[in-house]
Every structure is written in C-alpha cells, then in structure tokens.
Amino acid sequence: MEEIIGKADVLIEALPYIKTFRHKVFVIKFGGSIMMDEDTRRVILKDVVFLSFVGIRPVLIHGGGPVIDERMRQKGLQPEFVEGLRVTDARTIEIVAGALSELNKDIVKEVEDLGGTACGLNGYDDKLLKVRKHWSESDVSESDVGYVGDVVSVSLAPINRLTSKGVIPIVAPLGMGEDGRPYNVNADQASAHIASSLEAEKLVLLTDVKGIIRDRGDEGSLISTLNVNKAETLIKEEVIQAGMIPKVRAAIIALGAGVKKTHIIDGRTKHSLLLEIFTDKGIGTQIVKS
C-alpha cells in the first residue's frame, strides 16, 4: 500500500508542472552514445511521448555522430574534427545526409511504436534551416571544414504545422546553404536556434554526463543552477571543457533569444526528462539568463 501511495504522491508533485507547461513548446536534443544505446533511447522516447500526452509540445532534434563515424570508416574515410566540428567534404556530406535520414526514420517509427504520433523533418529537404558556410578560426588563420553550416534562419511553418496537431516533429540537423546544397549542422546549435525561433519554454540537452561538474573527478560537485555570466566564466576557467562547451553555448544562444530555461541532463538516467521537468529537485544543470 505504501508503494502505491508513493506513486500517487509523485503524480501530485507533477500536477502543477503539467498545468504550467501545458501547450508550451519544449525543444529536446539527443545524440551520441545515449542515442545509440537501444534501452536508453527507448526510455527517452517514452518520456517524449509522455510529454506529448500531457499536452506539452515536444520537438526532438537528434544527432548521429557514432553512426556517421562508422559509415565513414566503411568507406575508407577517417573522421576528422576541428574545434568539435566534423570536417565534411563532398563525400562525407553524402554519408552524413544518408545516415541522418535513416536514423530519422527509425526514430519516427520507434515513437509511433510507443503510441505517439511523429513526423520526420530534414533541415535541408524541408527547407527548415538556412545556413551559411562555417569557417573555423584557428590561432593562425581560418580553416575550411567543408560543408558545415552555421544557422542563419529557421522556417517555423513545418514545425508549427505538426505541433498544432499534436504531432511530434523529429528533426535531422542538416541545413540548406546559400549555394542550395546540404550542409552538416551541429545538433546543439540547431536545437538552440530552433528553440529560439519557436520561443520555446525550455531547451533540454541530453548528454552522457550528470551535467556541469565543477571537479571532473567528483560527481558530487554537480552545479545544479548557474546563470549565463557564470557559465561564460567557467568556460574561461576551463571548468567547462571539450564537448560540454557547444552545449553551454547553445544554452546561452537560446536564453539570449527568449527561451525561459535550458537544461543539460544525463540521458543515461532512467526517465531523466521527467525527473528534471516534473519534480521539485531536478537532476541535472539548469542554465538561466540571470
């Protein structure tokens, strides 16, 4: 009986959040190792379907790095990165586009198997993301990373058409360049710009660490909340490093454009999305404007 009462308490705790967030847009990004683990991916997608069922309007952006790496190696190509961005030549962009398209279809099917209603969108084919060619700045000169784009604008019509009908948009991060060709777009950056354009209530970035940790050797040093200024300071102090930097930058972009809150949470934790959104304590790091 106590266990049953405990479950009821959880529902009651979630009620004010469900009321507050009903009809609001949440942009959720996942990728990397957590997306490749079947069990983890299924739980995350279950959470996304739950959000949709309680009246929230989730928009899911996915990456596909590990699959792209494997496809490249099969073609005899070695993945190369500059400042965290994949060097994407003419052969690589074809591999990227093909891999992301297949992943997108798989995710749509999984969401529908879980009882949700979803539709895949491609930032290039659906003219969702317009980009300009990215030039990576090194200490000496600019470096050409190929068909990699920085988001210039987002077309909201395809997304709004779906969310207004209760359909979950599943977005692959490709963009249309000024030359009309497809460009690879960092999924964190894509999610930030999509969240900004939609004036989303939240941007949630799922990763494979607990959140932002002050001391990398001590998970107990998790920072539960920080503002934009403090985040910039932690980047300069190299507390925030490597793959966490683009996620924090994405959060800062979104907050600067009016997104209410951003969250960086561990997607490996079962039902991490629901715990972060519907409980008083939360589990990851939330970044706020001030």
C-alpha positions, 0 to 999 in steps of 0.5 A: 500500500505504501508503494502505491501511495508513493506513486500517487504522491509523485503524480501530485508533485507533477500536477502543477508542472503539467498545468504550467507547461501545458501547450508550451513548446519544449525543444529536446536534443539527443545524440551520441552514445545515449542515442545509440544505446537501444534501452536508453533511447527507448526510455527517452522516447517514452518520456517524449511521448509522455510529454506529448500526452500531457499536452506539452509540445515536444520537438526532438532534434537528434544527432548521429555522430557514432553512426556517421563515424562508422559509415565513414570508416566503411568507406575508407574515410577517417573522421576528422574534427576541428574545434568539435566540428566534423570536417565534411567534404563532398563525400562525407556530406553524402554519408552524413545526409544518408545516415541522418535520414535513416536514423530519422526514420527509425526514430519516427517509427520507434515513437509511433511504436510507443503510441505517439504520433511523429513526423520526420523533418530534414533541415535541408529537404524541408527547407527548415534551416538556412545556413551559411558556410562555417569557417573555423578560426584557428590561432593562425588563420581560418580553416575550411571544414567543408560543408558545415553550416552555421544557422542563419534562419529557421522556417517555423511553418513545418514545425508549427504545422505538426505541433498544432496537431499534436504531432511530434516533429523529429528533426535531422540537423542538416541545413540548406546553404546559400549555394542550395546544397546540404550542409552538416549542422551541429545538433546543439546549435540547431536545437538552440536556434530552433528553440529560439525561433519557436520561443520555446519554454525550455531547451533540454540537452541530453548528454552522457554526463550528470551535467556541469561538474565543477571537479571532473573527478567528483560527481558530487560537485554537480552545479545544479543552477548557474546563470549565463555570466557564470557559465561564460566564466567557467568556460574561461576557467576551463571548468567547462571543457571539450564537448560540454562547451557547444552545449553551454553555448547553445544554452546561452544562444537560446536564453539570449533569444527568449527561451525561459530555461535550458537544461543539460541532463544525463540521458543515461538516467532512467526517465531523466526528462521527467525527473528534471521537468516534473519534480521539485529537485531536478537532476541535472544543470539548469542554465538561466539568463540571470 
